């Protein structure tokens, strides 16, 4: 194996991530190559000197700060007064809705959807007949009612309506006449 | 004695509406995330970066398909976030990959001993800053966090062979950068 090929394996050898065969090859190479030894040694010193720093001192309230930030983003109504304009913006509400909707378990989503559907159904049921609204009376009946007052109108109507309607009108006339008798 | 809850259990609680359970996730991973940010973006930006990472994780939780892989997934968010920060930072010069063709041959026998001193610590930091962001990230994840090649492969979604090559090039670049700044 060429020196360059061995050198490329040095990093994985250093990390102990080589297959046994390759590991043996590199081990054998290191017995005779001072330069590769120096490279490995350098990486070791760099790690010790630079990557082994003490852990950062974590503030005790870090988690609280994170939760406060989350609360800020997902619950717009808890914003301070000067942020009310953002609170009521469509995008803030939409984002809040989307985040909260995704969080709900599927069963809860179904329950909410069913409740909303039921409410809409109830609201869309046709209104009861308004007793104040009177159906427009059949023109024949209206005419019959007013026939005594306005016979001319009745006569005009009689000559303008269809044959079927005229027959209906005549029947009503006869019925009324028979009652009077 | 109660066993600590698994990530999957905590995530399930959050999905059932117990948002405050996310604080348990934060407490569990705050050390790792903060130290990762500290080593990559520096002490002054570490806390802000870590807060943003947890916030992104919370907002993206609905997209997490396998809760048991939460730690890898969180690392990925941290990786991407830190990479964004690094990319935005002004880096005047980075070690050119062309320069990697230069052999690491002929290393001064006294070179490793120079790396032990306290003064060299600062030089190593400067050399790290000269590396391209991806090289710096992968080196930090390996050396600082001790992630195995397999874990790195899962995290970065690249094959293990590619991890080997990238780490080799990152380490070679670091040596080159140290030579460049006069060590």
Interface residues (C-beta under 8 A of the other chain):
Chain A: X7 X8 X10 X11 X12 X14 X15 X17 X34 X35 X38 X39 X41 X42 X43 X44 X45 X46 X47 X48 X49 X50 X51 X53 X55 X56 X58 X59 X62 X63 X64 X65 X66 X67 X69 X70 X73 X74 X99 X102 X103 X104 X105 X108
Chain B: X14 X15 X16 X17 X19 X20 X22 X23 X26 X27 X30 X31 X34 X35 X38 X39 X43 X46 X47 X50 X51 X54 X55 X58 X59 X61 X62 X104 X105 X106 X107 X109 X111 X112 X113 X115 X116 X120 X121 X124 X125 X128 X140 X142 X143 X144 X148 X149 X160 X164 X165 X167 X168 X171 X174 X175
